[in-house]
Amino acid sequence: MSWEVHGVENVPEEGSLILIANHVHAMEVILLPVVFPRWINYMAKQELFTYPILSSFIRWAGAFPVIRQGVVADRRDTLSHALSILEQGKVLGMFPEGKRSGDGVLLRGKAGPVVLANEAGVQLIPAAVTGLDKLHGIRELLKRPHVVIKIGKPFMLPTVKHRLKRSEMKLLTEQMMMKIAVMLPEDKRGVYGSS
């Protein structure tokens, strides 16, 4: 596999950041830390921690489990852990689509990063990865697919002093996802493409 990276200069050397990226393949969890100039602490679905080898790797990489179908206390613990990473001035990595898009077309985003950014008052930084949708096994790796990673400029969403209403979450999530979409080819922007 070969890759090219654009926008590394956009990454602030220090300070809290939420890295948001599209999610096409599990390889993003490996590729993004290789090209991103700062350590990324990922949120990862709890199911990934049930595989011994994978679990060891993702724990080493600073990932922590997200219980997606858990009770309120589980969600509160996840939020608390994520906020503590941001309070320490670190980078929190999130895939706002919530699952992989096998064909590389951007799925509708979820509000998690918006809620965290509002709560912590931190910047988000978008990344767009293309080319991984061609990876469906070892054979494709041998064909050396070309992957392009674009890192955009950090941005702040409008801060809301009260608890976010559903309509506000939806609007801010759309704004956030557009930052990823504009870095993707038009045919990969999905619901965030030009109408």
C-alpha positions as CSV (number, residue, x, y, z in Angstrom):
1,M,0.0,0.0,0.0
2,S,1.2,3.5,-0.8
3,W,-0.1,6.7,0.7
4,E,0.1,10.5,0.5
5,V,-0.7,12.9,3.3
6,H,-1.9,16.5,3.0
7,G,-2.4,19.1,5.7
8,V,-0.1,17.9,8.5
9,E,0.9,21.5,9.0
10,N,-2.7,22.2,10.1
11,V,-2.2,20.2,13.4
12,P,-1.5,22.4,16.4
13,E,1.6,21.2,18.3
14,E,-0.3,21.3,21.6
15,G,-3.7,21.7,23.1
16,S,-6.9,19.7,23.3
17,L,-8.3,18.5,20.0
18,I,-11.0,16.1,18.8
19,L,-9.9,14.4,15.6
20,I,-12.9,13.4,13.5
21,A,-12.5,11.2,10.4
22,N,-14.5,9.2,8.0
23,H,-14.5,5.4,8.6
24,V,-14.1,3.1,5.7
25,H,-11.8,0.3,7.0
26,A,-10.1,-0.8,10.2
27,M,-6.8,0.3,8.7
28,E,-7.6,4.0,9.5
29,V,-6.9,3.2,13.2
30,I,-3.4,2.2,12.2
31,L,-2.7,4.7,9.4
32,L,-3.9,7.9,11.1
33,P,-1.5,7.6,14.1
34,V,1.3,6.9,11.6
35,V,0.7,10.2,9.7
36,F,-0.8,12.4,12.5
37,P,2.0,14.3,14.3
38,R,0.4,13.8,17.8
39,W,-0.7,10.8,19.7
40,I,-4.3,9.9,19.2
41,N,-6.5,8.4,22.0
42,Y,-9.3,6.6,20.2
43,M,-12.8,5.8,21.4
44,A,-13.5,2.2,20.2
45,K,-16.6,0.0,20.4
46,Q,-16.5,-2.4,23.3
47,E,-16.7,-5.5,21.0
48,L,-13.2,-4.9,19.7
49,F,-11.8,-5.5,23.3
50,T,-13.0,-9.1,23.2
51,Y,-10.3,-10.2,20.8
52,P,-7.1,-10.9,22.8
53,I,-4.5,-9.7,20.2
54,L,-6.5,-6.8,18.9
55,S,-7.5,-5.8,22.5
56,S,-3.8,-5.7,23.5
57,F,-3.0,-3.5,20.5
58,I,-5.8,-1.0,20.9
59,R,-5.2,-0.7,24.6
60,W,-1.5,0.0,23.9
61,A,-2.7,2.6,21.4
62,G,-4.6,4.4,24.1
63,A,-8.1,3.4,23.0
64,F,-10.8,3.0,25.5
65,P,-14.1,1.1,25.2
66,V,-17.4,2.6,24.3
67,I,-20.5,0.6,25.4
68,R,-22.9,1.5,22.7
69,Q,-26.0,-0.3,24.1
70,G,-25.2,0.3,27.7
71,V,-27.1,2.0,30.5
72,V,-26.9,5.7,31.3
73,A,-24.1,5.1,33.8
74,D,-22.0,3.4,31.0
75,R,-22.5,6.4,28.8
76,R,-21.6,8.8,31.6
77,D,-18.4,6.9,32.3
78,T,-17.4,7.1,28.6
79,L,-18.2,10.8,28.5
80,S,-16.1,11.3,31.7
81,H,-13.2,9.4,30.3
82,A,-13.3,11.3,27.0
83,L,-13.5,14.6,28.8
84,S,-10.5,13.7,31.0
85,I,-8.4,13.1,27.9
86,L,-9.3,16.5,26.6
87,E,-8.7,18.2,30.0
88,Q,-5.1,16.9,29.8
89,G,-4.6,18.7,26.5
90,K,-4.5,15.5,24.4
91,V,-6.1,14.4,21.1
92,L,-9.2,12.4,21.2
93,G,-9.9,10.4,18.0
94,M,-13.5,9.7,16.9
95,F,-15.3,8.4,13.8
96,P,-18.6,10.3,13.9
97,E,-20.3,7.9,11.5
98,G,-20.3,5.3,14.3
99,K,-19.5,2.4,12.0
100,R,-17.5,1.7,8.8
101,S,-18.8,2.6,5.4
102,G,-17.5,-0.3,3.3
103,D,-17.9,1.6,0.0
104,G,-16.2,4.8,1.2
105,V,-19.4,6.9,0.9
106,L,-19.8,9.1,4.0
107,L,-22.6,8.0,6.3
108,R,-24.8,10.4,8.4
109,G,-22.8,11.6,11.4
110,K,-23.7,11.1,15.0
111,A,-23.6,13.9,17.6
112,G,-21.0,12.5,20.0
113,P,-18.1,14.7,19.0
114,V,-20.4,17.7,19.0
115,V,-21.5,17.1,22.5
116,L,-17.9,16.6,23.7
117,A,-16.6,19.6,21.9
118,N,-19.4,21.7,23.4
119,E,-18.8,20.3,26.9
120,A,-15.0,20.7,26.8
121,G,-14.9,23.9,24.7
122,V,-12.3,22.4,22.3
123,Q,-11.5,22.5,18.7
124,L,-12.2,19.7,16.2
125,I,-9.9,18.8,13.4
126,P,-11.2,16.9,10.4
127,A,-9.5,14.2,8.4
128,A,-10.6,12.4,5.2
129,V,-9.3,9.1,4.1
130,T,-9.8,7.8,0.5
131,G,-8.6,4.6,-1.1
132,L,-9.2,2.1,1.7
133,D,-12.6,1.1,0.2
134,K,-10.6,-0.9,-2.3
135,L,-9.2,-3.1,0.5
136,H,-11.2,-6.3,0.9
137,G,-8.5,-8.8,1.7
138,I,-4.8,-9.6,1.4
139,R,-4.9,-9.7,-2.4
140,E,-5.8,-6.0,-2.6
141,L,-2.9,-5.2,-0.3
142,L,-0.6,-6.9,-2.8
143,K,-2.0,-4.6,-5.5
144,R,-0.7,-1.7,-3.5
145,P,-3.8,0.5,-3.4
146,H,-3.1,4.2,-3.1
147,V,-4.5,5.9,0.0
148,V,-4.9,9.7,0.3
149,I,-5.2,11.3,3.8
150,K,-6.2,14.9,4.1
151,I,-6.1,16.8,7.4
152,G,-8.1,20.0,7.5
153,K,-7.8,23.1,9.6
154,P,-9.0,23.0,13.2
155,F,-12.3,24.7,13.8
156,M,-14.6,25.5,16.7
157,L,-18.3,24.9,16.6
158,P,-20.6,27.6,18.1
159,T,-20.6,27.0,21.9
160,V,-24.0,26.5,23.5
161,K,-24.1,27.4,27.3
162,H,-27.1,25.1,28.0
163,R,-27.6,21.4,27.4
164,L,-27.8,20.9,23.6
165,K,-31.3,20.5,22.2
166,R,-31.9,17.8,19.6
167,S,-32.3,20.5,16.9
168,E,-29.0,22.1,17.9
169,M,-27.2,18.8,17.9
170,K,-28.5,18.0,14.4
171,L,-27.4,21.4,13.0
172,L,-23.9,21.3,14.6
173,T,-23.5,17.7,13.5
174,E,-24.2,18.7,9.9
175,Q,-21.6,21.5,10.2
176,M,-19.1,19.1,11.6
177,M,-19.7,16.4,8.9
178,M,-19.4,19.0,6.1
179,K,-15.8,19.7,7.2
180,I,-15.0,16.0,6.4
181,A,-17.2,15.9,3.3
182,V,-15.5,18.8,1.5
183,M,-12.2,16.9,1.6
184,L,-13.7,13.8,0.0
185,P,-14.3,13.3,-3.8
186,E,-17.8,14.4,-4.6
187,D,-19.0,10.8,-5.2
188,K,-18.0,9.9,-1.6
189,R,-19.8,12.7,0.2
190,G,-23.0,10.8,0.6
191,V,-25.8,12.8,2.2
192,Y,-23.3,15.7,2.6
193,G,-22.8,16.1,-1.2
194,S,-24.0,19.0,-3.2
195,S,-27.7,18.8,-4.0
